[in-house]
Structures are given as structure tokens and as C-alpha cells.
């Protein structure tokens, strides 16, 4: 082959594969790659010299991983981005892999294509920098490059709101808002002297019901929920990020993610802001404070003015409880909407991968992003269950005669270990969360298993699908962790030793949660 042949861009056969020499036509990476993919450069040819067809994301992904077995492979979503109609280029380390494909395994031709692709990538970057600011430069793995995770004006209001809240461009926006709301409540409770306050219960002992001693108002919205929101946002980004379609396929609209869940989102919105906030506040706290009688309902820092008017006035308690329950409506809205987004993202992943999964070979490994999404779904489920447990724990403590939450838990553990009767009894008070927490836990587990069903029905079967390194997509013991943790909602306060069971399951869940986030979720 002469030097002139190399510059003509005419296809040749090398090692039984179609070799297309660099054209030197000044094209950028996208233009060069699209042309080579359509021609099937580097694919095996038959006796007549005809290649086995154009490259697809799946076939090129498989070929690249054959070449890169010794270095851990490449992600399918990265290959999909090359095929997608965007202005992203290619990383330097991936240029070497792609050059080996287009070079047909010949060292000299590989070098030619490495030089050509490097130059094409430089032209791609130069042209991208010359574009308006509305198309910022992003990395190959940047979730911002995915338009399908962002809201559009054609979507209903509630869908646009949900996508704006949970998009991962600014992952700290929602946590900062939650911390700001908690700070406002903290200052209000301090001003009104209910940050730490006791009252004499019907058992005759002082009972602590202060704001700072309530895990459902402190640990839940400041630690658990912010992490939960960030993980849900990551699930949404991954389900959209991995689904970049080739340019010859019609892309889905951004509203498609939640188009089937609009009614459910409205139901959650109405439930949170009209039932949890307006109905519960007006029907329980407003009525109790105005009548100066708890009507058998539990006493907490929102309505303690009924029994401690010497510390906090009724008017201040009305303002405080109104603000608190409005904040809590937002908190519960984020929790429940996150469950819908988890299911919607898993459903979208399954829908858009069905065609690709049907074409996958038996030895096709589970896509890395599938395992990542499932791992994040497990983490979100654990966090959601921990959130509900804080609510159940606090509401159960408030209807006992124990003076503090910690003394109640320690007394339960001691009575179980020593085989004696518990020191504290239940008061004659009602607690709405005793019922609502059961409903929420059912919704959490249901959403997880629906997500698992969607993800398990694309690619290799979930329970038999093993990664190339021999790991399951999600370990079986994690099913047990979810069930055992969820059981706390039933066991808290129901039998002696529940505190030991709560401590054991919580520690195991949190340790596995941290392991999943820091050592598994984003590992290739």
C-alpha cells in the first residue's frame, strides 16, 4: 500500500477486516466517527470483501472490551455518547482503543488512526469552544450532557417541578434548602423556648418533648433526606445518561420520564400539602391549641403550649406549628416523589434497552450502569426506611411514660437482658404516625421491588447475571437487610428488646449503605 493510498480514504482489507484509511479532510471527531461507524471500518469482511454491517453501540462496545480486557474495559454509555448527536468528543485513553479497532489490529495502521483521531478530537474541541455559552464543554460522563433529564415547557407543571428539583446539575441545592428550613425551625423553637422543654405526663414524671430531641425533626431532614435526594438525582441522571440514542433513532422527550406518572405525582402533592399539612395541622394542632385541650393526641414541641402555657403562648405555638408542618409537607413530598422517580427511571432504562438486550449474546455482561442504578436504588431504599423509622421511633416515644428517648431505649434493652418487666408504660394518647408509617414503608418496599423487576428484565436475568469479575448485580443478602430493617416499623415499642433489634439492623444497614456508596456504586 502506497502513501497515496492512505490519503485517499479508499477502503482496504487488513487481517480479514475492513480498513478505511484516514481521509485527512479536516473533519472533527463526530464527523469522522459517524462516517467510519456507518462504513463498518474495522469489522470482519466476508469472501467478497463486504463488511458484516455498520457499527452499533453494542457491537463496538463488545469489540472494544475484547481489546481492553487487560485494562478493565469501557462503559457502554461512553460508546453510546460517540453515536449520539451531541458535541462531545472522546477521551485520550479511549482514542488508543478506538484506533486499534479502526487499524484492524495492524500496529502501523493503528498509529495512523491514533494520529488522525487525536487531530479530529482537537478540531472538535476547537469548534465546541467557539459555540455559544448555552452549550458548555462537558466531560464524557457528565450528566449535564443528557437533555432527557431536564424539564421542558411541554411537560405539566408538577413534572417540570419534580425534574428541576431532582436534576443533578446542582446536587446541593435541595440539601441546602432543607438545612435552611431546619435552621429557621431551630431559631423559632429557641425564640419560643421549645428547643428543649418538658411537661408532666399523666404518669407523673417530667417528659422531654423539645425540638432538638426529636430525631424525626433533626436527623431525618438534615442527614438522611439530603443524601436520599442526591442519590435519587443520580439515579435519574444515570437512567438518562446511559440512554443516549444513536442519531438515526428518534430521541425521547424530557417529559417522557414522568409522563406515565403525572397522576401519581399530583396525588402525592395533594396528599403532602393538603392532608399532611393543611388537614393534619388544622384538624389536630389548630383545633387542640384553640381549645387548649390535646383531645387525646400526643404532646410534642408543636403543641406543648397546651400543657405549658407558662413557657410558650398559644399564638406563638400556632405560628410555630404552622411553619413546622409546612416544612414537613415539603420533606415528605421529597421522600415520596423520590420513590416515583426511582420507579420511573428503572422503567425508562428497561424500555430503552429492550431492543439492545434482545441483540445481546449469552456472554454479554450486565452493563455497568445497570448495576450502578440498582446499587443506588438499594441505597435510596435504605435511607427511606431509616427516615420512616425515625418518625415511628419519635411518635412511639411520645406516647410512653419515659422521660427521654434515650432512657426509654436503654430501659428496654436492660429489661430484656435482665429478664424484668419494662419500667415505662404507654400513655392514653393517640399517634397518627403509628398508621401512616406502615403505609409509607409498604410504598417504599413496593417501589424498590418494582424497580428491581424493571431492571431485572433487561439484559441478563438479574439473579443469574454475574459481572465479568464474578459479582452479582445486587447481592442476595441485601433483600434480607431491607426486610429486616422495615420490620422495625412494626416492632418498635411492641415487645421487650426492640431497641437491640433496632440497633443491630440499623448498624448493619448503615454499614452496607456506606459500603455501597463509597466502594461499589460508581466502580466499573
Kinemage of the C-alpha trace (Angstrom):
@kinemage 1
@onewidth
@group {chain A} dominant
@subgroup {mainchain}
@vectorlist {calphas} color= white
{ca unk a 1} P 0.000 0.000 0.000
{ca unk a 2} L 1.431 3.329 -1.050
{ca unk a 3} L 1.371 6.587 0.851
{ca unk a 4} L -1.025 7.956 -1.730
{ca unk a 5} L -3.489 5.188 -0.975
{ca unk a 6} L -3.534 6.157 2.679
{ca unk a 7} L -4.576 9.681 1.970
{ca unk a 8} L -7.389 8.781 -0.428
{ca unk a 9} L -9.665 7.287 2.239
{ca unk a 10} L -10.354 4.223 -0.008
{ca unk a 11} L -11.229 1.048 1.971
{ca unk a 12} L -8.831 -1.932 2.050
{ca unk a 13} L -8.686 -5.339 3.734
{ca unk a 14} L -6.237 -5.977 6.559
{ca unk a 15} L -6.295 -9.062 8.778
{ca unk a 16} L -9.657 -10.026 7.333
{ca unk a 17} L -11.192 -6.709 8.362
{ca unk a 18} L -12.269 -3.569 6.535
{ca unk a 19} L -9.610 -0.865 6.785
{ca unk a 20} L -10.605 2.662 5.884
{ca unk a 21} L -7.545 4.955 5.761
{ca unk a 22} L -7.748 8.430 7.315
{ca unk a 23} L -9.279 10.857 4.852
{ca unk a 24} L -7.398 13.967 6.047
{ca unk a 25} L -10.446 16.034 5.163
{ca unk a 26} L -10.404 18.344 8.196
{ca unk a 27} L -13.452 16.689 9.802
{ca unk a 28} L -13.905 16.731 13.577
{ca unk a 29} L -14.247 13.615 15.705
{ca unk a 30} L -18.030 13.342 15.423
{ca unk a 31} L -17.998 13.581 11.640
{ca unk a 32} L -15.097 11.139 11.339
{ca unk a 33} L -16.568 8.626 13.766
{ca unk a 34} L -20.044 8.745 12.226
{ca unk a 35} L -18.612 8.050 8.755
{ca unk a 36} L -16.467 5.150 9.951
{ca unk a 37} L -19.295 3.626 12.001
{ca unk a 38} L -21.653 3.659 9.026
{ca unk a 39} L -18.991 2.095 6.772
{ca unk a 40} L -18.158 -0.569 9.353
{ca unk a 41} L -14.451 0.283 9.485
{ca unk a 42} L -12.589 -2.437 11.375
{ca unk a 43} L -15.363 -5.010 11.070
{ca unk a 44} L -14.803 -8.504 9.698
{ca unk a 45} L -15.393 -8.862 5.932
{ca unk a 46} L -16.660 -11.871 4.017
{ca unk a 47} L -15.063 -13.513 0.972
{ca unk a 48} L -16.396 -10.787 -1.287
{ca unk a 49} L -14.885 -8.040 0.854
{ca unk a 50} L -18.209 -6.838 2.257
{ca unk a 51} L -18.155 -5.986 5.973
{ca unk a 52} L -20.673 -7.533 8.356
{ca unk a 53} L -22.570 -4.254 8.618
{ca unk a 54} L -22.179 -0.852 10.257
{ca unk a 55} L -21.087 -0.497 13.855
{ca unk a 56} L -23.763 -0.201 16.522
{ca unk a 57} L -23.147 0.873 20.115
{ca unk a 58} L -23.405 -2.736 21.259
{ca unk a 59} L -21.144 -4.309 18.639
{ca unk a 60} L -18.476 -1.616 19.028
{ca unk a 61} L -18.763 -1.894 22.818
{ca unk a 62} L -18.139 -5.659 22.620
{ca unk a 63} L -15.195 -5.202 20.248
{ca unk a 64} L -13.554 -2.555 22.413
{ca unk a 65} L -13.857 -4.744 25.502
{ca unk a 66} L -12.211 -7.639 23.696
{ca unk a 67} L -9.246 -5.371 23.074
{ca unk a 68} L -9.289 -3.833 26.558
{ca unk a 69} L -9.762 -6.972 28.661
{ca unk a 70} L -6.475 -6.407 30.418
{ca unk a 71} L -7.349 -2.859 31.471
{ca unk a 72} L -10.906 -3.199 32.744
{ca unk a 73} L -12.906 -2.418 29.618
{ca unk a 74} L -15.001 0.575 28.622
{ca unk a 75} L -18.550 1.517 29.600
{ca unk a 76} L -21.439 1.071 27.190
{ca unk a 77} L -22.721 4.572 27.931
{ca unk a 78} L -19.393 6.018 26.755
{ca unk a 79} L -19.754 4.280 23.390
{ca unk a 80} L -23.371 5.424 23.170
{ca unk a 81} L -22.207 9.032 23.524
{ca unk a 82} L -19.991 8.694 20.495
{ca unk a 83} L -23.014 7.656 18.454
{ca unk a 84} L -25.262 10.347 19.941
{ca unk a 85} L -25.987 13.634 18.230
{ca unk a 86} L -24.056 15.908 20.576
{ca unk a 87} L -20.845 17.943 20.574
{ca unk a 88} L -18.880 15.720 22.940
{ca unk a 89} L -15.595 14.191 21.893
{ca unk a 90} L -13.503 11.305 23.152
{ca unk a 91} L -11.019 10.866 25.929
{ca unk a 92} L -7.343 10.416 25.163
{ca unk a 93} L -7.214 6.905 26.653
{ca unk a 94} L -10.170 5.823 24.524
{ca unk a 95} L -8.565 7.126 21.336
{ca unk a 96} L -5.976 4.366 21.676
{ca unk a 97} L -8.670 1.665 21.930
{ca unk a 98} L -10.690 3.026 19.026
{ca unk a 99} L -7.532 3.336 16.905
{ca unk a 100} L -6.896 -0.389 17.357
{ca unk a 101} L -10.380 -1.148 16.035
{ca unk a 102} L -10.089 1.138 13.007
{ca unk a 103} L -6.486 0.000 12.492
{ca unk a 104} L -7.645 -3.630 12.195
{ca unk a 105} L -5.012 -4.810 14.659
{ca unk a 106} L -2.127 -3.620 12.491
{ca unk a 107} L 0.407 -1.568 14.528
{ca unk a 108} L 1.213 0.841 11.695
{ca unk a 109} L -2.435 1.476 10.797
{ca unk a 110} L -3.279 1.850 14.474
{ca unk a 111} L -0.710 4.644 14.760
{ca unk a 112} L -2.146 6.316 11.654
{ca unk a 113} L -5.629 6.314 13.172
{ca unk a 114} L -4.363 7.416 16.562
{ca unk a 115} L -2.818 10.491 14.967
{ca unk a 116} L -5.940 11.108 12.856
{ca unk a 117} L -8.385 10.723 15.757
{ca unk a 118} L -6.273 12.932 18.012
{ca unk a 119} L -6.305 15.652 15.369
{ca unk a 120} L -10.072 15.203 14.840
{ca unk a 121} L -10.638 15.490 18.594
{ca unk a 122} L -8.603 18.709 18.675
{ca unk a 123} L -10.780 20.139 15.910
{ca unk a 124} L -13.880 19.004 17.854
{ca unk a 125} L -12.719 20.857 20.962
{ca unk a 126} L -11.829 23.963 18.981
{ca unk a 127} L -15.255 24.103 17.331
{ca unk a 128} L -17.024 23.464 20.622
{ca unk a 129} L -15.186 26.312 22.330
{ca unk a 130} L -16.335 28.584 19.558
{ca unk a 131} L -20.022 27.845 20.247
{ca unk a 132} L -22.353 29.962 22.459
{ca unk a 133} L -22.279 29.536 26.237
{ca unk a 134} L -25.548 27.606 26.132
{ca unk a 135} L -23.518 24.569 25.030
{ca unk a 136} L -20.822 24.365 27.688
{ca unk a 137} L -17.894 21.991 27.441
{ca unk a 138} L -18.544 18.845 29.422
{ca unk a 139} L -16.800 15.607 30.156
{ca unk a 140} L -17.871 12.336 28.606
{ca unk a 141} L -19.503 11.198 31.807
{ca unk a 142} L -21.163 14.482 32.682
{ca unk a 143} L -24.863 14.116 33.461
{ca unk a 144} L -25.414 17.653 32.188
{ca unk a 145} L -24.885 16.394 28.677
{ca unk a 146} L -28.109 14.496 28.948
{ca unk a 147} L -31.076 16.544 27.844
{ca unk a 148} L -33.599 13.923 28.761
{ca unk a 149} L -33.163 14.510 32.487
{ca unk a 150} L -34.015 18.198 32.277
{ca unk a 151} L -37.527 19.662 32.309
{ca unk a 152} L -39.163 21.174 29.249
{ca unk a 153} L -42.086 23.519 28.828
{ca unk a 154} L -44.220 20.852 27.146
{ca unk a 155} L -44.410 18.848 30.404
{ca unk a 156} L -47.122 19.507 33.033
{ca unk a 157} L -46.195 21.761 35.937
{ca unk a 158} L -45.738 19.023 38.528
{ca unk a 159} L -43.428 17.057 36.201
{ca unk a 160} L -41.313 20.124 35.468
{ca unk a 161} L -41.099 20.875 39.165
{ca unk a 162} L -40.012 17.341 40.045
{ca unk a 163} L -37.330 17.234 37.355
{ca unk a 164} L -35.980 20.640 38.326
{ca unk a 165} L -35.760 19.627 41.971
{ca unk a 166} L -34.078 16.277 41.332
{ca unk a 167} L -31.778 17.109 38.455
{ca unk a 168} L -28.141 16.564 39.392
{ca unk a 169} L -26.641 19.756 37.943
{ca unk a 170} L -26.658 21.346 41.407
{ca unk a 171} L -26.816 18.398 43.817
{ca unk a 172} L -26.534 20.575 46.926
{ca unk a 173} L -29.454 22.881 46.104
{ca unk a 174} L -32.132 20.776 47.803
{ca unk a 175} L -29.975 19.806 50.802
{ca unk a 176} L -29.163 23.480 51.386
{ca unk a 177} L -32.886 24.300 51.267
{ca unk a 178} L -33.586 21.535 53.787
{ca unk a 179} L -30.836 22.780 56.098
{ca unk a 180} L -32.150 26.324 55.752
{ca unk a 181} L -35.655 25.187 56.736
{ca unk a 182} L -34.255 23.287 59.703
{ca unk a 183} L -32.291 26.375 60.763
{ca unk a 184} L -35.442 28.505 60.619
{ca unk a 185} L -37.318 25.992 62.780
{ca unk a 186} L -34.366 25.786 65.153
{ca unk a 187} L -34.312 29.562 65.635
{ca unk a 188} L -38.086 29.676 66.076
{ca unk a 189} L -38.003 26.886 68.653
{ca unk a 190} L -35.238 28.720 70.502
{ca unk a 191} L -37.127 32.023 70.421
{ca unk a 192} L -40.304 30.332 71.681
{ca unk a 193} L -38.392 28.284 74.303
{ca unk a 194} L -39.335 24.851 72.974
{ca unk a 195} L -35.928 23.701 71.725
{ca unk a 196} L -35.727 21.654 74.934
{ca unk a 197} L -38.857 21.565 77.086
{ca unk a 198} L -40.559 19.126 79.436
{ca unk a 199} L -44.081 18.667 80.734
{ca unk a 200} L -45.573 16.500 83.465
{ca unk a 201} L -47.132 13.466 81.798
{ca unk a 202} L -50.135 11.574 83.155
{ca unk a 203} L -47.649 9.137 84.718
{ca unk a 204} L -46.483 11.984 86.980
{ca unk a 205} L -42.926 12.366 85.608
{ca unk a 206} L -41.299 15.087 83.531
{ca unk a 207} L -41.185 14.180 79.842
{ca unk a 208} L -38.773 15.757 77.321
{ca unk a 209} L -40.516 16.831 74.093
{ca unk a 210} L -38.147 19.548 72.837
{ca unk a 211} L -37.390 20.180 69.176
{ca unk a 212} L -33.707 19.257 69.443
{ca unk a 213} L -34.593 15.879 70.990
{ca unk a 214} L -36.850 14.747 68.129
{ca unk a 215} L -34.970 12.572 65.551
{ca unk a 216} L -37.820 12.887 63.068
{ca unk a 217} L -37.267 16.667 63.038
{ca unk a 218} L -33.468 16.674 63.246
{ca unk a 219} L -31.772 13.541 61.876
{ca unk a 220} L -34.353 12.874 59.165
{ca unk a 221} L -34.445 16.226 57.316
{ca unk a 222} L -30.803 17.225 57.875
{ca unk a 223} L -28.865 13.994 57.298
{ca unk a 224} L -30.967 11.200 55.829
{ca unk a 225} L -33.154 13.129 53.385
{ca unk a 226} L -30.386 15.263 51.778
{ca unk a 227} L -28.394 12.123 50.990
{ca unk a 228} L -31.560 10.449 49.717
{ca unk a 229} L -32.288 13.348 47.344
{ca unk a 230} L -28.734 13.314 45.970
{ca unk a 231} L -28.937 9.554 45.311
{ca unk a 232} L -32.314 9.816 43.579
{ca unk a 233} L -30.919 12.617 41.409
{ca unk a 234} L -28.022 10.348 40.497
{ca unk a 235} L -30.420 7.540 39.535
{ca unk a 236} L -32.327 9.938 37.264
{ca unk a 237} L -29.093 11.151 35.681
{ca unk a 238} L -27.791 7.618 35.095
{ca unk a 239} L -31.026 6.342 33.580
{ca unk a 240} L -30.970 9.262 31.145
{ca unk a 241} L -27.213 9.362 30.729
{ca unk a 242} L -26.996 5.766 29.547
{ca unk a 243} L -29.884 6.075 27.143
{ca unk a 244} L -28.353 8.395 24.561
{ca unk a 245} L -29.704 7.064 21.278
{ca unk a 246} L -27.800 6.848 18.011
{ca unk a 247} L -28.545 9.738 15.627
{ca unk a 248} L -30.671 7.571 13.357
{ca unk a 249} L -33.117 6.888 16.199
{ca unk a 250} L -35.620 9.456 17.433
{ca unk a 251} L -34.680 10.782 20.890
{ca unk a 252} L -37.272 10.755 23.617
{ca unk a 253} L -38.649 13.974 25.069
{ca unk a 254} L -37.578 15.001 28.539
{ca unk a 255} L -41.167 14.743 29.723
{ca unk a 256} L -41.286 11.035 28.801
{ca unk a 257} L -39.617 10.074 32.081
{ca unk a 258} L -42.665 11.072 34.149
{ca unk a 259} L -45.393 11.183 31.509
{ca unk a 260} L -46.980 7.985 32.862
{ca unk a 261} L -46.756 9.155 36.473
{ca unk a 262} L -48.362 12.588 36.291
{ca unk a 263} L -51.492 11.482 38.149
{ca unk a 264} L -49.461 9.825 40.889
{ca unk a 265} L -47.304 12.930 41.301
{ca unk a 266} L -50.409 15.101 41.672
{ca unk a 267} L -51.796 12.629 44.226
{ca unk a 268} L -48.581 12.827 46.252
{ca unk a 269} L -48.587 16.626 46.036
{ca unk a 270} L -52.195 16.831 47.225
{ca unk a 271} L -51.541 14.305 49.997
{ca unk a 272} L -48.496 16.159 51.316
{ca unk a 273} L -49.789 19.719 51.181
{ca unk a 274} L -53.493 19.198 51.839
{ca unk a 275} L -53.548 16.112 54.058
{ca unk a 276} L -50.218 16.101 55.904
{ca unk a 277} L -50.028 19.880 56.133
{ca unk a 278} L -53.410 21.562 55.925
{ca unk a 279} L -55.716 18.815 57.191
{ca unk a 280} L -53.450 17.433 59.904
{ca unk a 281} L -52.379 20.869 61.143
{ca unk a 282} L -55.880 22.350 61.167
{ca unk a 283} L -57.624 19.197 62.347
{ca unk a 284} L -55.180 18.292 65.103
{ca unk a 285} L -52.896 21.122 66.162
{ca unk a 286} L -55.054 24.151 65.345
{ca unk a 287} L -58.134 22.610 66.988
{ca unk a 288} L -56.152 21.434 70.020
{ca unk a 289} L -54.382 24.759 70.539
{ca unk a 290} L -57.526 26.850 70.146
{ca unk a 291} L -59.486 24.630 72.553
{ca unk a 292} L -56.459 24.282 74.872
{ca unk a 293} L -57.021 20.524 75.010
{ca unk a 294} L -54.972 17.821 73.232
{ca unk a 295} L -58.126 15.691 72.681
{ca unk a 296} L -56.140 12.564 73.464
{ca unk a 297} L -53.452 13.335 70.877
{ca unk a 298} L -49.762 13.036 71.761
{ca unk a 299} L -47.925 16.089 73.136
{ca unk a 300} L -44.858 17.278 71.253
{ca unk a 301} L -42.959 20.549 70.827
{ca unk a 302} L -45.579 21.861 68.365
{ca unk a 303} L -48.500 21.733 70.810
{ca unk a 304} L -46.759 21.710 74.188
{ca unk a 305} L -48.288 25.165 74.806
{ca unk a 306} L -51.474 23.332 75.799
{ca unk a 307} L -49.818 21.944 78.930
{ca unk a 308} L -47.056 24.537 79.340
{ca unk a 309} L -48.700 27.940 78.715
{ca unk a 310} L -46.212 29.426 81.166
{ca unk a 311} L -43.385 28.770 78.660
{ca unk a 312} L -44.948 29.265 75.232
{ca unk a 313} L -48.148 31.115 74.342
{ca unk a 314} L -50.923 29.712 72.177
{ca unk a 315} L -50.378 32.329 69.464
{ca unk a 316} L -46.667 31.510 69.261
{ca unk a 317} L -47.464 27.801 69.168
{ca unk a 318} L -49.855 28.361 66.261
{ca unk a 319} L -47.162 30.159 64.270
{ca unk a 320} L -44.575 27.540 65.130
{ca unk a 321} L -46.740 24.524 64.325
{ca unk a 322} L -47.937 26.086 61.037
{ca unk a 323} L -44.348 26.643 59.888
{ca unk a 324} L -43.240 23.234 61.102
{ca unk a 325} L -45.950 21.292 59.297
{ca unk a 326} L -45.468 23.261 56.090
{ca unk a 327} L -41.787 22.328 56.234
{ca unk a 328} L -42.695 18.720 56.971
{ca unk a 329} L -45.043 18.616 53.994
{ca unk a 330} L -42.100 19.568 51.776
{ca unk a 331} L -39.940 16.918 53.447
{ca unk a 332} L -42.496 14.163 52.865
{ca unk a 333} L -43.076 15.359 49.297
{ca unk a 334} L -39.379 14.916 48.541
{ca unk a 335} L -39.390 11.453 50.096
{ca unk a 336} L -42.454 10.171 48.220
{ca unk a 337} L -41.644 11.800 44.888
{ca unk a 338} L -38.216 10.203 45.103
{ca unk a 339} L -39.874 6.784 45.148
{ca unk a 340} L -41.777 7.626 41.967
{ca unk a 341} L -38.602 8.831 40.260
{ca unk a 342} L -36.815 5.630 41.222
{ca unk a 343} L -39.511 3.511 39.577
{ca unk a 344} L -39.782 5.830 36.554
{ca unk a 345} L -36.019 5.746 35.969
{ca unk a 346} L -35.911 1.952 36.163
{ca unk a 347} L -38.864 1.705 33.787
{ca unk a 348} L -37.207 4.071 31.342
{ca unk a 349} L -33.975 2.102 31.461
{ca unk a 350} L -35.842 -1.094 30.673
{ca unk a 351} L -37.902 0.445 27.856
{ca unk a 352} L -34.950 1.950 26.046
{ca unk a 353} L -32.681 -1.075 26.430
{ca unk a 354} L -35.172 -3.747 25.343
{ca unk a 355} L -34.049 -3.604 21.711
{ca unk a 356} L -30.384 -3.725 22.669
{ca unk a 357} L -30.862 -6.506 25.215
{ca unk a 358} L -32.562 -8.726 22.640
{ca unk a 359} L -29.463 -8.479 20.460
{ca unk a 360} L -27.031 -9.220 23.311
{ca unk a 361} L -25.105 -12.505 23.318
{ca unk a 362} L -25.267 -15.011 26.172
{ca unk a 363} L -21.829 -13.894 27.332
{ca unk a 364} L -22.785 -10.206 27.248
{ca unk a 365} L -22.006 -8.871 30.693
{ca unk a 366} L -24.515 -6.812 32.648
{ca unk a 367} L -23.957 -3.153 31.750
{ca unk a 368} L -22.023 -1.329 34.427
{ca unk a 369} L -24.684 1.367 34.629
{ca unk a 370} L -27.374 -1.248 35.341
{ca unk a 371} L -25.529 -2.467 38.420
{ca unk a 372} L -24.875 1.147 39.429
{ca unk a 373} L -28.553 2.099 39.210
{ca unk a 374} L -29.562 -0.969 41.218
{ca unk a 375} L -26.964 -0.184 43.874
{ca unk a 376} L -28.243 3.382 44.165
{ca unk a 377} L -31.830 2.096 44.325
{ca unk a 378} L -30.834 -0.096 47.269
{ca unk a 379} L -29.178 2.894 48.971
{ca unk a 380} L -32.251 5.066 48.431
{ca unk a 381} L -34.479 2.332 49.865
{ca unk a 382} L -32.338 2.007 52.993
{ca unk a 383} L -32.375 5.780 53.516
{ca unk a 384} L -36.131 5.950 53.003
{ca unk a 385} L -36.669 3.180 55.560
{ca unk a 386} L -34.374 4.918 58.058
{ca unk a 387} L -36.427 8.067 57.574
{ca unk a 388} L -39.656 6.288 58.428
{ca unk a 389} L -38.022 4.599 61.415
{ca unk a 390} L -37.119 7.997 62.902
{ca unk a 391} L -40.769 9.029 62.576
{ca unk a 392} L -42.052 5.825 64.149
{ca unk a 393} L -39.457 5.959 66.923
{ca unk a 394} L -40.290 9.542 67.872
{ca unk a 395} L -44.064 9.099 67.701
{ca unk a 396} L -43.922 5.920 69.811
{ca unk a 397} L -41.701 7.538 72.433
{ca unk a 398} L -44.137 10.451 72.779
{ca unk a 399} L -46.940 8.135 73.869
{ca unk a 400} L -44.851 6.379 76.537
{ca unk a 401} L -44.170 7.460 80.120
{ca unk a 402} L -40.387 7.543 79.585
{ca unk a 403} L -38.778 10.896 80.463
{ca unk a 404} L -36.357 10.885 77.490
{ca unk a 405} L -35.929 8.927 74.278
{ca unk a 406} L -32.516 7.613 75.281
{ca unk a 407} L -33.724 6.429 78.707
{ca unk a 408} L -36.630 4.627 77.028
{ca unk a 409} L -34.290 2.723 74.687
{ca unk a 410} L -31.764 1.911 77.398
{ca unk a 411} L -34.502 0.771 79.771
{ca unk a 412} L -35.948 -1.533 77.122
{ca unk a 413} L -32.547 -3.099 76.428
{ca unk a 414} L -31.833 -3.540 80.149
{ca unk a 415} L -35.231 -5.099 80.882
{ca unk a 416} L -34.748 -7.590 78.053
{ca unk a 417} L -31.217 -8.553 79.051
{ca unk a 418} L -32.123 -8.849 82.748
{ca unk a 419} L -35.459 -10.555 82.176
{ca unk a 420} L -37.515 -7.998 84.108
{ca unk a 421} L -40.629 -6.023 83.313
{ca unk a 422} L -40.164 -2.744 81.385
{ca unk a 423} L -40.018 0.364 83.554
{ca unk a 424} L -42.206 2.504 81.310
{ca unk a 425} L -45.777 2.075 80.104
{ca unk a 426} L -47.847 3.563 77.308
{ca unk a 427} L -49.890 6.711 77.943
{ca unk a 428} L -53.514 7.098 76.951
{ca unk a 429} L -52.680 9.110 73.863
{ca unk a 430} L -53.140 8.705 70.126
{ca unk a 431} L -50.455 8.974 67.426
{ca unk a 432} L -51.291 9.325 63.728
{ca unk a 433} L -47.791 8.256 62.566
{ca unk a 434} L -48.412 4.799 64.018
{ca unk a 435} L -50.595 4.146 60.962
{ca unk a 436} L -49.022 6.371 58.318
{ca unk a 437} L -45.554 4.884 58.793
{ca unk a 438} L -46.884 1.434 57.885
{ca unk a 439} L -48.351 2.808 54.667
{ca unk a 440} L -45.132 4.592 53.738
{ca unk a 441} L -42.991 1.516 54.408
{ca unk a 442} L -45.236 -0.526 52.135
{ca unk a 443} L -44.793 2.103 49.403
{ca unk a 444} L -41.002 2.097 49.849
{ca unk a 445} L -40.657 -1.683 49.555
{ca unk a 446} L -43.097 -1.810 46.654
{ca unk a 447} L -41.193 0.856 44.721
{ca unk a 448} L -37.907 -0.981 45.267
{ca unk a 449} L -39.220 -4.296 44.004
{ca unk a 450} L -40.937 -2.668 41.022
{ca unk a 451} L -37.610 -1.045 40.158
{ca unk a 452} L -35.922 -4.407 40.609
{ca unk a 453} L -38.461 -6.018 38.295
{ca unk a 454} L -37.835 -3.469 35.537
{ca unk a 455} L -34.069 -3.657 35.836
{ca unk a 456} L -34.044 -7.433 36.123
{ca unk a 457} L -35.932 -7.856 32.861
{ca unk a 458} L -33.361 -6.232 30.599
{ca unk a 459} L -30.033 -7.749 29.733
{ca unk a 460} L -29.164 -10.929 31.572
{ca unk a 461} L -31.582 -12.094 34.291
{ca unk a 462} L -30.779 -10.267 37.489
{ca unk a 463} L -30.364 -13.261 39.761
{ca unk a 464} L -28.230 -15.189 37.287
{ca unk a 465} L -26.430 -12.220 35.834
{ca unk a 466} L -22.850 -12.124 37.025
{ca unk a 467} L -20.349 -9.397 36.193
{ca unk a 468} L -17.146 -10.332 34.450
{ca unk a 469} L -15.418 -10.157 37.843
{ca unk a 470} L -17.949 -12.587 39.309
{ca unk a 471} L -20.195 -10.205 41.275
{ca unk a 472} L -23.964 -10.207 41.197
{ca unk a 473} L -25.785 -7.096 40.107
{ca unk a 474} L -27.153 -6.858 43.669
{ca unk a 475} L -26.196 -9.317 46.425
{ca unk a 476} L -28.969 -11.505 47.737
{ca unk a 477} L -28.291 -10.630 51.380
{ca unk a 478} L -29.463 -7.090 50.684
{ca unk a 479} L -33.006 -8.316 50.237
{ca unk a 480} L -32.833 -9.560 53.819
{ca unk a 481} L -31.418 -6.230 55.022
{ca unk a 482} L -34.378 -4.364 53.539
{ca unk a 483} L -36.955 -6.727 55.051
{ca unk a 484} L -35.312 -6.795 58.483
{ca unk a 485} L -34.919 -3.019 58.580
{ca unk a 486} L -38.513 -2.471 57.503
{ca unk a 487} L -39.708 -4.769 60.295
{ca unk a 488} L -38.648 -2.105 62.811
{ca unk a 489} L -41.742 -0.110 61.939
{ca unk a 490} L -43.809 -2.957 63.377
{ca unk a 491} L -41.544 -3.980 66.268
{ca unk a 492} L -40.733 -0.573 67.818
{ca unk a 493} L -42.395 -0.478 71.238
{ca unk a 494} L -44.235 -3.765 70.666
{ca unk a 495} L -42.023 -6.185 72.601
{ca unk a 496} L -39.121 -6.168 75.012
{ca unk a 497} L -35.741 -5.899 73.349
{ca unk a 498} L -36.938 -3.965 70.315
{ca unk a 499} L -34.169 -1.416 70.929
{ca unk a 500} L -31.495 -4.115 70.488
{ca unk a 501} L -33.108 -5.279 67.265
{ca unk a 502} L -33.329 -1.652 66.093
{ca unk a 503} L -29.661 -1.015 66.886
{ca unk a 504} L -28.488 -4.216 65.180
{ca unk a 505} L -30.449 -3.759 61.956
{ca unk a 506} L -29.650 -0.034 61.768
{ca unk a 507} L -25.903 -0.575 62.165
{ca unk a 508} L -25.840 -3.348 59.555
{ca unk a 509} L -27.888 -1.257 57.127
{ca unk a 510} L -25.800 1.879 57.567
{ca unk a 511} L -22.516 -0.006 57.162
{ca unk a 512} L -23.710 -1.678 53.976
{ca unk a 513} L -25.118 1.641 52.782
{ca unk a 514} L -21.721 3.314 53.187
{ca unk a 515} L -20.020 0.369 51.520
{ca unk a 516} L -22.397 0.611 48.582
{ca unk a 517} L -21.921 4.352 48.120
{ca unk a 518} L -18.164 4.575 48.517
{ca unk a 519} L -16.930 1.241 47.182
{ca unk a 520} L -19.486 -0.122 44.722
{ca unk a 521} L -21.850 2.368 43.079
{ca unk a 522} L -19.514 4.020 40.569
{ca unk a 523} L -16.924 1.293 40.191
{ca unk a 524} L -16.538 -0.134 36.670
